Amino acid sequence: MVRISIVAVATTVLAACGSASFGAGLRDVAAACRSSEDIVGTFVMSYELGADGEQYRIQTGPNVTQQQADRINACIAAGGPQVASTAPAPVTIATPEPTVPAPTPAPAPTPAPVETAAGSLPLPTQYVLQAGDAELWASLTNAQQRRALLFLESGSTIRSSLATD
């Protein structure tokens, strides 16, 4: 445990003693507690760094009584002065939402019409056909019949022209 003791005058020492690394947060709490308790005088301030963390302790001095030191120490232990707020509760002012209308989504594009009418090309009997090709040919659209002709010209079949790539 590290223990550092400083003899100080309460009116100025709590704001001026030590560097920022010397328990600056607790030093500020101790200064606020001393001020809230309205204690002026010379006292001993101890800063302890132990396994349970850092602590400031105010000890009696030539003109600070044990009771005054105990009041400051209780305030430090509580985390600082507990000032009862006499201010009214904060008022929340609602910020109006913008009145910009939400954008209207664009209509979905209309898909290209799908050709569903049976094709009008004659059955290509000049090529070798398979069983059922005449019925299949009659059910194909013009676009499918033109594709099938390209397949037949290269030695393939009508059915293979319908397979997706």
C-alpha positions in Angstrom: 0.0 0.0 0.0 1.2 3.5 -0.8 0.3 6.2 1.6 1.1 9.9 1.1 0.2 12.5 3.6 0.0 16.2 3.0 -0.6 18.9 5.6 -2.9 21.4 4.0 -5.0 24.5 4.5 -8.5 23.7 3.5 -9.2 27.0 1.8 -6.7 26.4 -1.0 -5.0 23.1 -0.7 -7.5 20.7 -2.2 -7.5 22.5 -5.5 -3.7 22.9 -5.5 -2.1 19.8 -4.0 -0.4 17.2 -6.1 -0.3 16.6 -9.8 -3.1 15.3 -12.0 -1.9 11.7 -11.5 -2.2 12.1 -7.8 -5.9 11.0 -7.6 -7.2 14.0 -9.4 -10.8 12.7 -9.5 -10.9 12.0 -5.7 -9.1 15.3 -5.0 -12.0 17.1 -6.8 -14.5 15.1 -4.8 -12.7 16.0 -1.6 -12.7 19.7 -2.5 -16.4 19.6 -3.3 -17.1 17.8 0.0 -15.0 20.3 2.0 -16.8 23.2 0.3 -20.3 21.7 0.8 -19.5 21.1 4.5 -18.3 24.7 4.8 -15.1 23.7 6.6 -12.1 26.0 6.7 -8.9 25.2 8.4 -5.7 23.3 8.4 -5.9 19.5 8.2 -4.0 16.4 7.1 -5.1 14.9 3.8 -4.0 11.3 3.2 -4.1 9.6 -0.2 -3.9 5.8 0.0 -3.5 3.4 -3.0 -4.3 -0.1 -1.8 -5.7 -3.3 -3.2 -9.2 -1.9 -3.0 -8.4 1.2 -5.0 -7.5 4.8 -4.2 -8.9 6.7 -1.2 -8.6 10.2 0.2 -8.9 10.5 4.0 -9.1 13.8 5.8 -7.5 13.7 9.3 -7.7 16.3 12.0 -5.4 19.3 12.0 -4.8 22.3 14.3 -8.2 23.8 13.6 -10.2 21.0 12.0 -12.0 18.8 14.5 -12.5 15.1 14.3 -16.2 15.7 13.7 -15.5 18.0 10.7 -13.0 15.4 9.3 -15.6 12.7 9.7 -18.2 14.7 7.8 -15.8 15.3 4.9 -14.7 11.7 4.8 -18.4 10.5 4.8 -19.0 12.9 1.9 -16.0 11.5 0.0 -17.1 7.9 0.7 -20.6 8.8 -0.7 -18.9 9.9 -4.0 -19.3 13.7 -3.3 -21.9 16.1 -2.0 -25.5 14.9 -2.3 -27.2 18.1 -3.2 -31.0 18.0 -3.2 -32.2 19.5 -6.4 -34.8 22.2 -6.0 -34.9 22.8 -9.7 -38.0 21.7 -11.6 -37.9 18.6 -13.6 -36.4 19.1 -17.0 -38.9 19.9 -19.7 -38.7 17.8 -22.8 -39.6 19.7 -25.9 -40.8 17.5 -28.7 -39.2 18.2 -32.0 -41.8 17.9 -34.7 -41.1 15.2 -37.3 -40.4 16.6 -40.8 -43.6 16.8 -42.9 -41.8 15.8 -46.1 -44.0 13.0 -47.6 -42.3 9.7 -48.0 -41.3 9.1 -51.6 -43.7 7.0 -53.6 -42.0 3.9 -54.9 -41.7 3.7 -58.6 -44.0 1.2 -60.2 -42.4 -2.1 -61.0 -41.4 -2.3 -64.7 -43.9 -4.2 -66.8 -42.3 -7.4 -68.0 -42.1 -7.9 -71.7 -45.1 -9.8 -73.0 -44.4 -13.5 -73.1 -45.4 -15.1 -76.4 -47.9 -17.8 -75.7 -49.6 -18.3 -79.0 -48.8 -21.4 -80.9 -46.3 -20.8 -83.6 -47.3 -20.7 -87.3 -44.2 -22.2 -88.9 -44.8 -25.6 -90.7 -43.4 -28.8 -89.2 -39.8 -29.1 -90.6 -40.1 -32.6 -92.1 -36.9 -32.2 -94.1 -35.0 -33.1 -90.8 -35.0 -36.3 -88.8 -37.7 -36.0 -86.2 -38.4 -38.0 -83.1 -41.6 -39.6 -82.0 -44.0 -36.9 -80.5 -42.2 -34.0 -82.3 -45.2 -33.1 -84.4 -47.4 -32.5 -81.3 -44.5 -30.7 -79.5 -44.0 -28.5 -82.6 -47.6 -27.5 -82.6 -47.4 -26.3 -79.0 -44.3 -24.1 -79.5 -44.4 -20.4 -80.0 -42.9 -18.7 -83.1 -39.7 -17.9 -81.2 -39.4 -21.5 -79.9 -40.0 -22.8 -83.4 -37.3 -20.6 -84.9 -34.8 -21.7 -82.2 -35.7 -25.3 -82.8 -35.0 -24.9 -86.5 -31.5 -23.7 -85.7 -30.9 -26.8 -83.5 -32.3 -29.1 -86.2 -30.0 -27.5 -88.8 -27.0 -28.3 -86.7 -28.1 -32.0 -86.2 -29.7 -31.6 -82.8 -33.3 -32.2 -81.7 -36.4 -30.0 -81.0 -36.4 -31.1 -77.4 -32.8 -30.0 -76.9 -33.7 -26.6 -78.2 -36.1 -26.2 -75.2 -33.4 -26.9 -72.6 -32.2 -23.7 -70.9 -28.6 -22.7 -71.3 
